Amino acid sequence: MTVFCLVELDGGTVDGDAAGVADVSLRAITLARGLAASGGLAAVVFGDPPVSDLAAYGVTDVYAVSGIDGYAPRAWARVLQWLMSEAGHAVVAAGTERGNEVLAHLGAITGLPMAANCTQAVDNGAGAYAIVRQRWAGLLLEEAVLEAPVALLTVATDAVAPVPAAVAASATVHHVAPSVDGGDLAVRAVETPAGAGGASLATARVVVGGGRGVGSADGFAPLEELAALLGGVVGVSRVVTSEGWRPHTQQVGQTGTKITPDLYLACGISGAIQHFAGCSGAKNIIAINTDPAAPMMTRADYAVIGNLHEVVPALVIALRERAAAAG
């Protein structure tokens, strides 16, 4: 029996461009490898697969799917259904917007239950899986038993460390070009909005966050430039989306996206518990705020007491000069 893992690529690459495996997918593969201890571990990639990276994590089979233009969640789910129908033991994905959406479609298509944001999963045999999963944005851990002939699981983005296999596998690549019904392509994303850089908030290694202190929608221009110079993306607090300054897709927090970057630069964000629940998985947090007692300042690894409208432009100038000197 085979455990299939839906793999996302860095930068949100879907088709055509080579890219590395997103960190969240390496975490999902690590959990999936435990479920595949007595069987095969297969990666499903919609695009050009980084085979050597996948083999290093114990993947024995790589299914490179082509012929689907852009991100089409129901079509992706149909492909997973077809692959798992022969010898599927479990289907695993990262607990990102895409991973949760695709597996929710797969559950609806197959009638199988889906467990989201798992931190542990053990096959107890006879179609029963002991799982632990995050609830309330990770503030609560739930122990449960998932009873299903094929387990559908997404992995909490910050709960499982990405650990390569003790011995790299010899991965076999299977090129798949499925025939997909037109109805399954009715909802799809064929391009990335201008300015988004093709990066995913959930998988970005650097996130520059902006809160009420930014002041207005126009005030995000320096933050966007700073994020671009750092190779990252912009995230926001809930109040920013409530004001209509930025879209909800950029919200970090309990009701937004949970992030796990190497660096989170929080600019003008007070740090309500709901927001911190979404960014607590960051390896390093730098906060910029005029209020030294703001919760985000007390929780940050480094705090800069100052006006973000002065600090951020100064950082941008310094990074520009560094880039010019290096190039």
Protein Blocks (a to p, Z undefined) as FASTA:
>chain_A
ZZddddddehhiabhpacdddfklmmmmmmmmmmmmmmccddddedjddfklmmmnopab
dcddehiecjdfklmmmmmmmmmmmmpcbdcddfbfklmmmmmmmmmmnopacdehiabd
cdebjhiacddddeehhpaccddddddfbdcddddfklpccdddfbdcdddddddddddd
fklmmpccfbdcehklopafklpcbdcdddfknopaklmmmmmmmmmmnopacdddfklm
mnomacfklpgcjklccdddfbdcdehiaopaklmmmmmmpfbdcdddfblkbmklmmpm
bdcdddfklmmmmmmmmmmmmmmmmZZ
